[in-house]
């Protein structure tokens, strides 16, 4: 059974790979035997993650790149192929959802940035890498979406729209490069990453997997099972699927949770 999830000899490229869910996937892929390309806007954090991967005995490439800037993505892909000769797994994980006070106060600049990072960048990367995968030995594209794409709130409407576009895009790539390239979506619910510190009900540092008011949220490492499944041969007949990882939207409280904080 372990051989189904074995990534030995594989190369994975993870955007937003230096923190949060991206870093958890980077670690999991390395543990499963993959070499990893770690991309984010800050080179120093990418280098820290790369050093961690290399300490596991795997190879890593740290690359600073703004996923929302179309012109920077060719350089990322070229660097990955120059170092490793291939990419077997592409994870479009980088995302952003800036806060705003009301929908009418969303600026054009912020709207464009949200669409660029959550949709335009993944489209371009999937095209660049997917085409090379198709001409080579195939591969897997994993798009990290959000439950906001299916049930958008007033506080994350541009983000939810961009992630819904990401979901729709996945089917196009799954069809374009079938059967050699699989494209799938992980629809992530609330996870207790560093970004969640800005929530109105942030994670409880003393109770991982729970908010401060006692609501169940995902631990970052709980994304790993779905990511390994989609990256590996275990999902060889899975494409254009949307796998929702959100605890079924369960809102149960800890029995010792405070009523307020």
C-alpha positions in Angstrom: 0.0 0.0 0.0 2.8 2.4 0.8 4.1 2.2 -2.8 0.9 3.8 -4.0 1.9 7.1 -2.2 5.6 6.8 -3.0 7.0 9.9 -4.7 10.6 8.7 -5.1 12.1 10.1 -8.2 9.4 12.7 -8.6 9.7 16.5 -8.6 7.0 18.7 -7.0 6.7 22.5 -7.5 4.7 24.2 -4.8 3.7 27.8 -4.9 3.2 29.5 -1.6 5.4 26.7 -0.4 7.3 28.4 2.4 4.5 28.6 5.0 1.1 27.4 5.9 -0.6 24.6 3.9 2.1 24.9 1.2 4.9 24.2 3.7 3.0 21.2 5.1 2.7 19.8 1.5 6.4 20.4 0.8 7.3 18.5 3.9 5.0 15.6 3.1 6.2 15.3 -0.5 9.8 15.3 0.7 9.0 12.6 3.2 7.4 10.6 0.5 10.7 10.8 -1.6 10.2 13.8 -3.9 12.5 16.6 -4.6 10.8 20.0 -4.3 10.7 23.4 -5.9 9.6 25.9 -3.3 8.2 29.2 -4.6 6.9 32.3 -2.8 7.5 36.0 -2.9 10.3 36.0 -0.1 13.5 34.2 -1.0 14.7 33.9 2.6 11.6 31.9 3.7 11.9 29.7 0.6 15.5 29.0 1.5 14.6 28.1 5.0 12.0 25.6 3.7 14.6 24.3 1.2 17.1 23.7 4.0 14.5 21.7 5.9 13.9 19.5 2.8 17.6 19.0 2.2 18.0 17.9 5.8 15.6 15.1 5.0 18.0 13.9 2.3 16.0 15.4 -0.7 16.9 18.1 -3.2 15.3 21.5 -3.1 15.2 24.7 -5.1 14.2 27.9 -3.5 12.8 30.5 -6.0 11.4 33.9 -5.3 8.4 34.6 -7.5 5.2 36.7 -7.4 2.6 34.2 -8.8 0.3 37.1 -9.8 2.8 38.5 -12.2 2.5 36.6 -15.5 6.0 37.6 -16.7 7.7 36.0 -13.6 6.3 32.6 -14.2 8.4 31.6 -17.2 11.5 32.1 -15.1 10.2 29.9 -12.3 9.3 27.1 -14.7 12.6 27.4 -16.6 14.6 27.3 -13.3 12.7 24.2 -12.2 13.4 22.4 -15.4 17.0 23.6 -15.5 17.6 22.1 -12.0 15.6 18.9 -12.2 14.7 18.3 -15.9 11.1 17.8 -15.1 8.1 18.6 -12.9 5.8 15.7 -12.0 3.5 17.5 -9.6 2.4 21.2 -9.7 0.6 22.6 -6.7 -1.0 25.9 -7.2 -1.3 26.8 -3.6 -0.4 30.5 -3.4 -3.4 32.7 -2.6 -4.6 36.0 -1.1 -7.7 37.5 0.3 -7.2 41.1 1.6 -9.6 42.5 4.1 -12.1 45.2 3.2 -14.7 47.1 5.1 -17.5 46.8 2.5 -18.1 45.5 -1.0 -18.4 49.1 -2.4 -15.0 49.9 -0.9 -13.1 47.1 -2.7 -10.6 48.9 -4.9 -9.9 47.9 -8.5 -6.3 47.4 -7.6 -7.1 44.9 -4.8 -9.7 43.1 -7.0 -7.1 42.7 -9.7 -4.5 41.4 -7.2 -6.9 38.8 -5.9 -7.7 37.5 -9.3 -4.1 37.6 -10.4 -2.8 35.5 -7.5 -5.8 33.1 -7.2 -6.7 32.6 -10.8 -4.4 34.2 -13.4 -1.2 32.8 -12.0 -2.4 29.3 -11.6 -3.8 29.4 -15.2 -0.4 30.4 -16.6 1.6 28.0 -14.5 -0.7 25.1 -15.4 -0.4 25.9 -19.0 3.4 26.2 -18.9 4.0 23.1 -16.8 1.0 21.0 -18.0 2.1 21.3 -21.6 5.6 20.0 -20.7 4.1 17.3 -18.6 2.0 16.2 -21.5 5.0 16.1 -23.9 6.9 14.1 -21.3 5.8 11.4 -18.9 2.7 13.1 -17.6 2.0 14.4 -14.1 -0.5 15.9 -11.7 -1.8 19.4 -11.2 -3.3 20.2 -7.8 -5.2 23.4 -7.4 -5.8 24.6 -3.8 -9.2 26.2 -3.7 -11.5 27.2 -0.9 -15.0 26.6 0.4 -15.5 30.3 -0.3 -15.7 29.2 -4.0 -18.9 27.3 -3.2 -20.4 29.4 -0.5 -19.0 32.9 -0.7 -19.4 35.3 2.2 -19.7 39.1 1.9 -16.3 39.4 3.5 -14.5 37.3 0.8 -16.5 37.8 -2.4 -13.6 38.6 -4.9 -11.6 35.8 -3.4 -14.5 33.3 -3.6 -15.1 34.4 -7.2 -11.5 33.9 -8.1 -11.4 30.4 -6.5 -14.6 29.5 -8.3 -12.8 30.4 -11.5 -9.9 28.2 -10.4 -12.3 25.3 -9.9 -13.8 25.7 -13.4 -10.4 26.1 -15.0 -9.3 22.7 -13.6 -11.7 20.9 -15.8 -10.3 22.6 -18.9 -6.8 21.5 -18.1 -7.9 18.0 -17.1 -9.5 17.7 -20.6 -6.7 19.4 -22.5 -3.9 17.2 -21.3 -5.7 13.9 -20.6 -4.9 11.1 -20.1 -1.3 11.8 -19.2 -1.9 14.8 -16.9 -4.4 14.8 -14.1 -5.8 18.0 -12.8 -7.8 18.2 -9.5 -8.9 20.6 -6.8 -8.6 20.5 -3.0 -11.4 22.7 -1.7 -10.0 23.7 1.7 -12.1 24.9 4.6 -10.8 26.9 7.5 -7.3 25.9 8.5 -5.3 27.3 11.5 -2.4 28.8 9.5 -0.6 32.0 10.2 -3.1 33.8 8.0 -5.9 32.7 10.3 -4.4 35.0 13.0 -6.4 37.8 11.3 -9.7 36.1 11.7 -12.3 37.5 14.1 -12.1 34.1 15.9 -8.4 33.1 15.4 -6.8 29.7 16.2 -6.2 28.8 19.9 -2.5 28.3 20.3 -3.1 26.0 23.3 -5.6 23.8 21.4 -4.4 23.0 17.8 -7.4 22.4 15.5 -9.7 24.7 17.4 -10.5 28.4 17.3 -10.3 30.5 20.5 -14.0 30.3 21.0 -13.8 26.5 20.6 -14.9 25.9 17.0 -13.2 23.1 15.2 -10.8 24.2 12.4 -8.3 22.3 10.4 -4.7 21.7 11.6 -2.4 22.6 8.7 -1.0 19.0 8.5 -4.5 17.7 7.9 -4.2 18.8 4.2 -1.5 16.3 3.7 -3.6 13.1 3.1 -5.5 14.6 0.1 -2.3 16.2 -1.3 -0.4 12.9 -1.2 -3.3 11.1 -2.8 -3.6 13.5 -5.7 0.2 13.8 -6.2 0.8 10.0 -6.3 -0.2 7.0 -8.3 -2.9 6.3 -5.7 -5.1 8.8 -7.7 -4.1 7.4 -11.2 -7.8 7.4 -12.3 -8.8 10.6 -10.6 -9.1 13.8 -12.6 -11.2 16.9 -12.6 -12.3 16.0 -9.0 -13.0 18.5 -6.3 -12.1 17.1 -2.9 -13.6 19.1 0.0 -11.4 19.2 3.1 -13.4 21.1 5.7 -14.6 18.7 8.4 -18.0 18.7 6.6 -18.5 22.3 7.9 -18.8 20.9 11.4 -19.1 23.7 14.0 -18.9 21.6 17.2 -17.4 23.2 20.3 -14.8 21.8 22.7 -16.5 21.0 26.0 -14.0 23.2 27.8 -14.3 26.1 25.3 -15.0 29.6 26.6 -18.1 31.3 25.5 -16.1 34.4 24.6 -12.5 35.6 24.7 
